[in-house]
Amino acid sequence: MVCSPTELTLEDLQGFIIWINELGLAESSQARLLSGLKGFFKYLKIENLIENNPTELFEARKLKRKRPDTLSFEE
């Protein structure tokens, strides 16, 4: 199915998110893809190319961040 961004629905985007999850991508990769989608649709809304932003209802997962390795006093 090929369509323009103005024709995409919330259901289409939800299907895409389910698909990338089924691919087994890392959570960080999925979060990056979702962030890119949200930014793209925000741009389309600002430019008045779409009336409603279908990604406004999406919530990004909070990713855990690893603490950096630190040196001990003796090191």
mmCIF file as gemmi writes it, N, C-alpha and C atoms, coordinates in Angstrom:
data_model
loop_
_atom_site.group_PDB
_atom_site.id
_atom_site.type_symbol
_atom_site.label_atom_id
_atom_site.label_alt_id
_atom_site.label_comp_id
_atom_site.label_asym_id
_atom_site.label_entity_id
_atom_site.label_seq_id
_atom_site.pdbx_PDB_ins_code
_atom_site.Cartn_x
_atom_site.Cartn_y
_atom_site.Cartn_z
_atom_site.occupancy
_atom_site.B_iso_or_equiv
_atom_site.pdbx_formal_charge
_atom_site.auth_seq_id
_atom_site.auth_asym_id
_atom_site.pdbx_PDB_model_num
ATOM 1 N N . MET Axp A 1 ? 0.841 -1.178 0 1 0 ? 1 A 1
ATOM 2 C CA . MET Axp A 1 ? 0 0 0 1 0 ? 1 A 1
ATOM 3 C C . MET Axp A 1 ? 0.889 1.245 0 1 0 ? 1 A 1
ATOM 4 N N . VAL Axp A 2 ? 0.69 2.077 -0.973 1 0 ? 2 A 1
ATOM 5 C CA . VAL Axp A 2 ? 1.432 3.324 -1.076 1 0 ? 2 A 1
ATOM 6 C C . VAL Axp A 2 ? 0.431 4.463 -0.984 1 0 ? 2 A 1
ATOM 7 N N . CYS Axp A 3 ? 0.701 5.388 -0.083 1 0 ? 3 A 1
ATOM 8 C CA . CYS Axp A 3 ? -0.169 6.555 0.043 1 0 ? 3 A 1
ATOM 9 C C . CYS Axp A 3 ? 0.659 7.731 0.544 1 0 ? 3 A 1
ATOM 10 N N . SER Axp A 4 ? 0.096 8.905 0.422 1 0 ? 4 A 1
ATOM 11 C CA . SER Axp A 4 ? 0.813 10.091 0.881 1 0 ? 4 A 1
ATOM 12 C C . SER Axp A 4 ? 0.655 10.218 2.401 1 0 ? 4 A 1
ATOM 13 N N . PRO Axp A 5 ? 1.539 10.962 3.044 1 0 ? 5 A 1
ATOM 14 C CA . PRO Axp A 5 ? 1.437 11.138 4.5 1 0 ? 5 A 1
ATOM 15 C C . PRO Axp A 5 ? 0.103 11.751 4.934 1 0 ? 5 A 1
ATOM 16 N N . THR Axp A 6 ? -0.513 12.52 4.062 1 0 ? 6 A 1
ATOM 17 C CA . THR Axp A 6 ? -1.785 13.141 4.427 1 0 ? 6 A 1
ATOM 18 C C . THR Axp A 6 ? -2.919 12.121 4.482 1 0 ? 6 A 1
ATOM 19 N N . GLU Axp A 7 ? -2.717 10.959 3.868 1 0 ? 7 A 1
ATOM 20 C CA . GLU Axp A 7 ? -3.751 9.923 3.852 1 0 ? 7 A 1
ATOM 21 C C . GLU Axp A 7 ? -3.589 8.898 4.957 1 0 ? 7 A 1
ATOM 22 N N . LEU Axp A 8 ? -2.478 8.942 5.689 1 0 ? 8 A 1
ATOM 23 C CA . LEU Axp A 8 ? -2.24 7.964 6.741 1 0 ? 8 A 1
ATOM 24 C C . LEU Axp A 8 ? -3.181 8.193 7.911 1 0 ? 8 A 1
ATOM 25 N N . THR Axp A 9 ? -3.634 7.09 8.486 1 0 ? 9 A 1
ATOM 26 C CA . THR Axp A 9 ? -4.517 7.171 9.641 1 0 ? 9 A 1
ATOM 27 C C . THR Axp A 9 ? -3.789 6.679 10.883 1 0 ? 9 A 1
ATOM 28 N N . LEU Axp A 10 ? -4.4 6.899 12.027 1 0 ? 10 A 1
ATOM 29 C CA . LEU Axp A 10 ? -3.851 6.408 13.281 1 0 ? 10 A 1
ATOM 30 C C . LEU Axp A 10 ? -3.694 4.892 13.233 1 0 ? 10 A 1
ATOM 31 N N . GLU Axp A 11 ? -4.645 4.212 12.639 1 0 ? 11 A 1
ATOM 32 C CA . GLU Axp A 11 ? -4.581 2.755 12.537 1 0 ? 11 A 1
ATOM 33 C C . GLU Axp A 11 ? -3.392 2.305 11.678 1 0 ? 11 A 1
ATOM 34 N N . ASP Axp A 12 ? -3.107 3.044 10.607 1 0 ? 12 A 1
ATOM 35 C CA . ASP Axp A 12 ? -1.942 2.727 9.771 1 0 ? 12 A 1
ATOM 36 C C . ASP Axp A 12 ? -0.659 2.837 10.588 1 0 ? 12 A 1
ATOM 37 N N . LEU Axp A 13 ? -0.547 3.9 11.353 1 0 ? 13 A 1
ATOM 38 C CA . LEU Axp A 13 ? 0.661 4.116 12.143 1 0 ? 13 A 1
ATOM 39 C C . LEU Axp A 13 ? 0.781 3.096 13.273 1 0 ? 13 A 1
ATOM 40 N N . GLN Axp A 14 ? -0.341 2.74 13.871 1 0 ? 14 A 1
ATOM 41 C CA . GLN Axp A 14 ? -0.306 1.7 14.906 1 0 ? 14 A 1
ATOM 42 C C . GLN Axp A 14 ? 0.15 0.375 14.313 1 0 ? 14 A 1
ATOM 43 N N . GLY Axp A 15 ? -0.325 0.072 13.12 1 0 ? 15 A 1
ATOM 44 C CA . GLY Axp A 15 ? 0.11 -1.139 12.433 1 0 ? 15 A 1
ATOM 45 C C . GLY Axp A 15 ? 1.605 -1.129 12.159 1 0 ? 15 A 1
ATOM 46 N N . PHE Axp A 16 ? 2.13 0.031 11.787 1 0 ? 16 A 1
ATOM 47 C CA . PHE Axp A 16 ? 3.57 0.159 11.55 1 0 ? 16 A 1
ATOM 48 C C . PHE Axp A 16 ? 4.352 -0.09 12.837 1 0 ? 16 A 1
ATOM 49 N N . ILE Axp A 17 ? 3.874 0.455 13.937 1 0 ? 17 A 1
ATOM 50 C CA . ILE Axp A 17 ? 4.566 0.284 15.215 1 0 ? 17 A 1
ATOM 51 C C . ILE Axp A 17 ? 4.54 -1.181 15.645 1 0 ? 17 A 1
ATOM 52 N N . ILE Axp A 18 ? 3.425 -1.843 15.433 1 0 ? 18 A 1
ATOM 53 C CA . ILE Axp A 18 ? 3.339 -3.272 15.745 1 0 ? 18 A 1
ATOM 54 C C . ILE Axp A 18 ? 4.322 -4.045 14.866 1 0 ? 18 A 1
ATOM 55 N N . TRP Axp A 19 ? 4.403 -3.668 13.594 1 0 ? 19 A 1
ATOM 56 C CA . TRP Axp A 19 ? 5.303 -4.348 12.669 1 0 ? 19 A 1
ATOM 57 C C . TRP Axp A 19 ? 6.767 -4.198 13.077 1 0 ? 19 A 1
ATOM 58 N N . ILE Axp A 20 ? 7.187 -2.969 13.444 1 0 ? 20 A 1
ATOM 59 C CA . ILE Axp A 20 ? 8.598 -2.802 13.835 1 0 ? 20 A 1
ATOM 60 C C . ILE Axp A 20 ? 8.883 -3.524 15.15 1 0 ? 20 A 1
ATOM 61 N N . ASN Axp A 21 ? 7.877 -3.65 15.998 1 0 ? 21 A 1
ATOM 62 C CA . ASN Axp A 21 ? 8.048 -4.405 17.234 1 0 ? 21 A 1
ATOM 63 C C . ASN Axp A 21 ? 8.223 -5.888 16.922 1 0 ? 21 A 1
ATOM 64 N N . GLU Axp A 22 ? 7.458 -6.404 15.974 1 0 ? 22 A 1
ATOM 65 C CA . GLU Axp A 22 ? 7.554 -7.809 15.581 1 0 ? 22 A 1
ATOM 66 C C . GLU Axp A 22 ? 8.87 -8.125 14.877 1 0 ? 22 A 1
ATOM 67 N N . LEU Axp A 23 ? 9.502 -7.115 14.297 1 0 ? 23 A 1
ATOM 68 C CA . LEU Axp A 23 ? 10.796 -7.331 13.647 1 0 ? 23 A 1
ATOM 69 C C . LEU Axp A 23 ? 11.89 -7.656 14.654 1 0 ? 23 A 1
ATOM 70 N N . GLY Axp A 24 ? 11.634 -7.333 15.905 1 0 ? 24 A 1
ATOM 71 C CA . GLY Axp A 24 ? 12.619 -7.612 16.94 1 0 ? 24 A 1
ATOM 72 C C . GLY Axp A 24 ? 13.654 -6.512 17.09 1 0 ? 24 A 1
ATOM 73 N N . LEU Axp A 25 ? 13.323 -5.314 16.647 1 0 ? 25 A 1
ATOM 74 C CA . LEU Axp A 25 ? 14.263 -4.203 16.804 1 0 ? 25 A 1
ATOM 75 C C . LEU Axp A 25 ? 14.44 -3.869 18.282 1 0 ? 25 A 1
ATOM 76 N N . ALA Axp A 26 ? 15.596 -3.366 18.622 1 0 ? 26 A 1
ATOM 77 C CA . ALA Axp A 26 ? 15.856 -2.948 20 1 0 ? 26 A 1
ATOM 78 C C . ALA Axp A 26 ? 14.914 -1.81 20.374 1 0 ? 26 A 1
ATOM 79 N N . GLU Axp A 27 ? 14.63 -1.695 21.671 1 0 ? 27 A 1
ATOM 80 C CA . GLU Axp A 27 ? 13.725 -0.64 22.126 1 0 ? 27 A 1
ATOM 81 C C . GLU Axp A 27 ? 14.235 0.742 21.741 1 0 ? 27 A 1
ATOM 82 N N . SER Axp A 28 ? 15.546 0.923 21.777 1 0 ? 28 A 1
ATOM 83 C CA . SER Axp A 28 ? 16.106 2.227 21.416 1 0 ? 28 A 1
ATOM 84 C C . SER Axp A 28 ? 15.867 2.531 19.934 1 0 ? 28 A 1
ATOM 85 N N . SER Axp A 29 ? 15.947 1.52 19.082 1 0 ? 29 A 1
ATOM 86 C CA . SER Axp A 29 ? 15.683 1.712 17.652 1 0 ? 29 A 1
ATOM 87 C C . SER Axp A 29 ? 14.213 2.035 17.414 1 0 ? 29 A 1
ATOM 88 N N . GLN Axp A 30 ? 13.344 1.336 18.125 1 0 ? 30 A 1
ATOM 89 C CA . GLN Axp A 30 ? 11.92 1.614 18.005 1 0 ? 30 A 1
ATOM 90 C C . GLN Axp A 30 ? 11.606 3.036 18.477 1 0 ? 30 A 1
ATOM 91 N N . ALA Axp A 31 ? 12.233 3.453 19.568 1 0 ? 31 A 1
ATOM 92 C CA . ALA Axp A 31 ? 12.011 4.802 20.094 1 0 ? 31 A 1
ATOM 93 C C . ALA Axp A 31 ? 12.483 5.858 19.099 1 0 ? 31 A 1
ATOM 94 N N . ARG Axp A 32 ? 13.616 5.595 18.423 1 0 ? 32 A 1
ATOM 95 C CA . ARG Axp A 32 ? 14.132 6.527 17.424 1 0 ? 32 A 1
ATOM 96 C C . ARG Axp A 32 ? 13.179 6.638 16.236 1 0 ? 32 A 1
ATOM 97 N N . LEU Axp A 33 ? 12.651 5.511 15.787 1 0 ? 33 A 1
ATOM 98 C CA . LEU Axp A 33 ? 11.689 5.524 14.676 1 0 ? 33 A 1
ATOM 99 C C . LEU Axp A 33 ? 10.427 6.295 15.063 1 0 ? 33 A 1
ATOM 100 N N . LEU Axp A 34 ? 9.928 6.058 16.265 1 0 ? 34 A 1
ATOM 101 C CA . LEU Axp A 34 ? 8.73 6.757 16.723 1 0 ? 34 A 1
ATOM 102 C C . LEU Axp A 34 ? 8.988 8.257 16.848 1 0 ? 34 A 1
ATOM 103 N N . SER Axp A 35 ? 10.162 8.618 17.343 1 0 ? 35 A 1
ATOM 104 C CA . SER Axp A 35 ? 10.524 10.029 17.464 1 0 ? 35 A 1
ATOM 105 C C . SER Axp A 35 ? 10.582 10.694 16.089 1 0 ? 35 A 1
ATOM 106 N N . GLY Axp A 36 ? 11.141 9.985 15.126 1 0 ? 36 A 1
ATOM 107 C CA . GLY Axp A 36 ? 11.207 10.516 13.763 1 0 ? 36 A 1
ATOM 108 C C . GLY Axp A 36 ? 9.827 10.711 13.152 1 0 ? 36 A 1
ATOM 109 N N . LEU Axp A 37 ? 8.948 9.744 13.371 1 0 ? 37 A 1
ATOM 110 C CA . LEU Axp A 37 ? 7.571 9.872 12.879 1 0 ? 37 A 1
ATOM 111 C C . LEU Axp A 37 ? 6.873 11.069 13.508 1 0 ? 37 A 1
ATOM 112 N N . LYS Axp A 38 ? 7.021 11.196 14.824 1 0 ? 38 A 1
ATOM 113 C CA . LYS Axp A 38 ? 6.364 12.294 15.522 1 0 ? 38 A 1
ATOM 114 C C . LYS Axp A 38 ? 6.879 13.641 15.015 1 0 ? 38 A 1
ATOM 115 N N . GLY Axp A 39 ? 8.19 13.742 14.805 1 0 ? 39 A 1
ATOM 116 C CA . GLY Axp A 39 ? 8.772 14.976 14.295 1 0 ? 39 A 1
ATOM 117 C C . GLY Axp A 39 ? 8.303 15.302 12.891 1 0 ? 39 A 1
ATOM 118 N N . PHE Axp A 40 ? 8.2 14.273 12.047 1 0 ? 40 A 1
ATOM 119 C CA . PHE Axp A 40 ? 7.748 14.469 10.668 1 0 ? 40 A 1
ATOM 120 C C . PHE Axp A 40 ? 6.307 14.974 10.635 1 0 ? 40 A 1
ATOM 121 N N . PHE Axp A 41 ? 5.431 14.352 11.407 1 0 ? 41 A 1
ATOM 122 C CA . PHE Axp A 41 ? 4.032 14.783 11.414 1 0 ? 41 A 1
ATOM 123 C C . PHE Axp A 41 ? 3.856 16.139 12.093 1 0 ? 41 A 1
ATOM 124 N N . LYS Axp A 42 ? 4.712 16.445 13.05 1 0 ? 42 A 1
ATOM 125 C CA . LYS Axp A 42 ? 4.672 17.782 13.661 1 0 ? 42 A 1
ATOM 126 C C . LYS Axp A 42 ? 5.032 18.836 12.611 1 0 ? 42 A 1
ATOM 127 N N . TYR Axp A 43 ? 6.043 18.541 11.789 1 0 ? 43 A 1
ATOM 128 C CA . TYR Axp A 43 ? 6.429 19.434 10.699 1 0 ? 43 A 1
ATOM 129 C C . TYR Axp A 43 ? 5.273 19.627 9.714 1 0 ? 43 A 1
ATOM 130 N N . LEU Axp A 44 ? 4.628 18.518 9.318 1 0 ? 44 A 1
ATOM 131 C CA . LEU Axp A 44 ? 3.503 18.615 8.387 1 0 ? 44 A 1
ATOM 132 C C . LEU Axp A 44 ? 2.388 19.484 8.957 1 0 ? 44 A 1
ATOM 133 N N . LYS Axp A 45 ? 2.158 19.377 10.258 1 0 ? 45 A 1
ATOM 134 C CA . LYS Axp A 45 ? 1.119 20.188 10.907 1 0 ? 45 A 1
ATOM 135 C C . LYS Axp A 45 ? 1.512 21.662 10.917 1 0 ? 45 A 1
ATOM 136 N N . ILE Axp A 46 ? 2.761 21.961 11.226 1 0 ? 46 A 1
ATOM 137 C CA . ILE Axp A 46 ? 3.243 23.344 11.25 1 0 ? 46 A 1
ATOM 138 C C . ILE Axp A 46 ? 3.128 23.98 9.869 1 0 ? 46 A 1
ATOM 139 N N . GLU Axp A 47 ? 3.426 23.207 8.832 1 0 ? 47 A 1
ATOM 140 C CA . GLU Axp A 47 ? 3.37 23.7 7.463 1 0 ? 47 A 1
ATOM 141 C C . GLU Axp A 47 ? 1.952 23.681 6.884 1 0 ? 47 A 1
ATOM 142 N N . ASN Axp A 48 ? 0.98 23.317 7.71 1 0 ? 48 A 1
ATOM 143 C CA . ASN Axp A 48 ? -0.428 23.246 7.297 1 0 ? 48 A 1
ATOM 144 C C . ASN Axp A 48 ? -0.658 22.279 6.135 1 0 ? 48 A 1
ATOM 145 N N . LEU Axp A 49 ? 0.113 21.201 6.112 1 0 ? 49 A 1
ATOM 146 C CA . LEU Axp A 49 ? -0.067 20.175 5.092 1 0 ? 49 A 1
ATOM 147 C C . LEU Axp A 49 ? -1.046 19.095 5.567 1 0 ? 49 A 1
ATOM 148 N N . ILE Axp A 50 ? -1.252 19.018 6.871 1 0 ? 50 A 1
ATOM 149 C CA . ILE Axp A 50 ? -2.247 18.119 7.451 1 0 ? 50 A 1
ATOM 150 C C . ILE Axp A 50 ? -3.04 18.905 8.492 1 0 ? 50 A 1
ATOM 151 N N . GLU Axp A 51 ? -4.271 18.471 8.733 1 0 ? 51 A 1
ATOM 152 C CA . GLU Axp A 51 ? -5.101 19.142 9.728 1 0 ? 51 A 1
ATOM 153 C C . GLU Axp A 51 ? -4.886 18.584 11.122 1 0 ? 51 A 1
ATOM 154 N N . ASN Axp A 52 ? -4.76 17.267 11.217 1 0 ? 52 A 1
ATOM 155 C CA . ASN Axp A 52 ? -4.586 16.609 12.516 1 0 ? 52 A 1
ATOM 156 C C . ASN Axp A 52 ? -3.313 15.789 12.51 1 0 ? 52 A 1
ATOM 157 N N . ASN Axp A 53 ? -2.604 15.831 13.62 1 0 ? 53 A 1
ATOM 158 C CA . ASN Axp A 53 ? -1.385 15.053 13.769 1 0 ? 53 A 1
ATOM 159 C C . ASN Axp A 53 ? -1.755 13.711 14.413 1 0 ? 53 A 1
ATOM 160 N N . PRO Axp A 54 ? -1.701 12.625 13.641 1 0 ? 54 A 1
ATOM 161 C CA . PRO Axp A 54 ? -2.108 11.332 14.199 1 0 ? 54 A 1
ATOM 162 C C . PRO Axp A 54 ? -1.146 10.79 15.255 1 0 ? 54 A 1
ATOM 163 N N . THR Axp A 55 ? 0.042 11.355 15.373 1 0 ? 55 A 1
ATOM 164 C CA . THR Axp A 55 ? 1.012 10.847 16.348 1 0 ? 55 A 1
ATOM 165 C C . THR Axp A 55 ? 0.928 11.565 17.692 1 0 ? 55 A 1
ATOM 166 N N . GLU Axp A 56 ? 0.039 12.551 17.823 1 0 ? 56 A 1
ATOM 167 C CA . GLU Axp A 56 ? -0.058 13.271 19.095 1 0 ? 56 A 1
ATOM 168 C C . GLU Axp A 56 ? -0.436 12.353 20.251 1 0 ? 56 A 1
ATOM 169 N N . LEU Axp A 57 ? -1.144 11.282 19.966 1 0 ? 57 A 1
ATOM 170 C CA . LEU Axp A 57 ? -1.591 10.372 21.017 1 0 ? 57 A 1
ATOM 171 C C . LEU Axp A 57 ? -0.545 9.327 21.384 1 0 ? 57 A 1
ATOM 172 N N . PHE Axp A 58 ? 0.53 9.242 20.618 1 0 ? 58 A 1
ATOM 173 C CA . PHE Axp A 58 ? 1.567 8.254 20.899 1 0 ? 58 A 1
ATOM 174 C C . PHE Axp A 58 ? 2.387 8.677 22.105 1 0 ? 58 A 1
ATOM 175 N N . GLU Axp A 59 ? 2.706 7.709 22.936 1 0 ? 59 A 1
ATOM 176 C CA . GLU Axp A 59 ? 3.584 7.96 24.07 1 0 ? 59 A 1
ATOM 177 C C . GLU Axp A 59 ? 4.839 7.13 23.885 1 0 ? 59 A 1
ATOM 178 N N . ALA Axp A 60 ? 5.963 7.772 24.039 1 0 ? 60 A 1
ATOM 179 C CA . ALA Axp A 60 ? 7.227 7.058 23.92 1 0 ? 60 A 1
ATOM 180 C C . ALA Axp A 60 ? 7.535 6.369 25.242 1 0 ? 60 A 1
ATOM 181 N N . ARG Axp A 61 ? 8.116 5.19 25.138 1 0 ? 61 A 1
ATOM 182 C CA . ARG Axp A 61 ? 8.531 4.49 26.346 1 0 ? 61 A 1
ATOM 183 C C . ARG Axp A 61 ? 9.736 5.189 26.943 1 0 ? 61 A 1
ATOM 184 N N . LYS Axp A 62 ? 9.816 5.169 28.245 1 0 ? 62 A 1
ATOM 185 C CA . LYS Axp A 62 ? 10.997 5.699 28.915 1 0 ? 62 A 1
ATOM 186 C C . LYS Axp A 62 ? 12.073 4.625 28.892 1 0 ? 62 A 1
ATOM 187 N N . LEU Axp A 63 ? 13.176 4.951 28.277 1 0 ? 63 A 1
ATOM 188 C CA . LEU Axp A 63 ? 14.27 4 28.177 1 0 ? 63 A 1
ATOM 189 C C . LEU Axp A 63 ? 15.208 4.161 29.354 1 0 ? 63 A 1
ATOM 190 N N . LYS Axp A 64 ? 15.695 3.038 29.847 1 0 ? 64 A 1
ATOM 191 C CA . LYS Axp A 64 ? 16.652 3.08 30.944 1 0 ? 64 A 1
ATOM 192 C C . LYS Axp A 64 ? 18.007 3.477 30.384 1 0 ? 64 A 1
ATOM 193 N N . ARG Axp A 65 ? 18.68 4.316 31.121 1 0 ? 65 A 1
ATOM 194 C CA . ARG Axp A 65 ? 20.025 4.72 30.717 1 0 ? 65 A 1
ATOM 195 C C . ARG Axp A 65 ? 21.031 4.066 31.643 1 0 ? 65 A 1
ATOM 196 N N . LYS Axp A 66 ? 22.1 3.591 31.039 1 0 ? 66 A 1
ATOM 197 C CA . LYS Axp A 66 ? 23.155 3.001 31.85 1 0 ? 66 A 1
ATOM 198 C C . LYS Axp A 66 ? 23.964 4.119 32.487 1 0 ? 66 A 1
ATOM 199 N N . ARG Axp A 67 ? 24.353 3.88 33.715 1 0 ? 67 A 1
ATOM 200 C CA . ARG Axp A 67 ? 25.244 4.838 34.368 1 0 ? 67 A 1
ATOM 201 C C . ARG Axp A 67 ? 26.646 4.663 33.785 1 0 ? 67 A 1
ATOM 202 N N . PRO Axp A 68 ? 27.348 5.749 33.637 1 0 ? 68 A 1
ATOM 203 C CA . PRO Axp A 68 ? 28.716 5.623 33.09 1 0 ? 68 A 1
ATOM 204 C C . PRO Axp A 68 ? 29.641 4.959 34.1 1 0 ? 68 A 1
ATOM 205 N N . ASP Axp A 69 ? 30.624 4.262 33.57 1 0 ? 69 A 1
ATOM 206 C CA . ASP Axp A 69 ? 31.637 3.665 34.454 1 0 ? 69 A 1
ATOM 207 C C . ASP Axp A 69 ? 32.47 4.796 35.035 1 0 ? 69 A 1
ATOM 208 N N . THR Axp A 70 ? 32.726 4.697 36.305 1 0 ? 70 A 1
ATOM 209 C CA . THR Axp A 70 ? 33.536 5.724 36.969 1 0 ? 70 A 1
ATOM 210 C C . THR Axp A 70 ? 34.757 5.065 37.612 1 0 ? 70 A 1
ATOM 211 N N . LEU Axp A 71 ? 35.751 5.857 37.808 1 0 ? 71 A 1
ATOM 212 C CA . LEU Axp A 71 ? 36.966 5.375 38.448 1 0 ? 71 A 1
ATOM 213 C C . LEU Axp A 71 ? 36.813 5.472 39.956 1 0 ? 71 A 1
ATOM 214 N N . SER Axp A 72 ? 37.419 4.502 40.648 1 0 ? 72 A 1
ATOM 215 C CA . SER Axp A 72 ? 37.429 4.593 42.109 1 0 ? 72 A 1
ATOM 216 C C . SER Axp A 72 ? 38.514 5.585 42.516 1 0 ? 72 A 1
ATOM 217 N N . PHE Axp A 73 ? 38.529 5.947 43.771 1 0 ? 73 A 1
ATOM 218 C CA . PHE Axp A 73 ? 39.524 6.896 44.274 1 0 ? 73 A 1
ATOM 219 C C . PHE Axp A 73 ? 40.939 6.356 44.053 1 0 ? 73 A 1
ATOM 220 N N . GLU Axp A 74 ? 41.125 5.055 44.248 1 0 ? 74 A 1
ATOM 221 C CA . GLU Axp A 74 ? 42.46 4.459 44.095 1 0 ? 74 A 1
ATOM 222 C C . GLU Axp A 74 ? 42.909 4.433 42.635 1 0 ? 74 A 1
ATOM 223 N N . GLU Axp A 75 ? 41.979 4.324 41.702 1 0 ? 75 A 1
ATOM 224 C CA . GLU Axp A 75 ? 42.354 4.243 40.296 1 0 ? 75 A 1
ATOM 225 C C . GLU Axp A 75 ? 42.799 5.602 39.8 1 0 ? 75 A 1
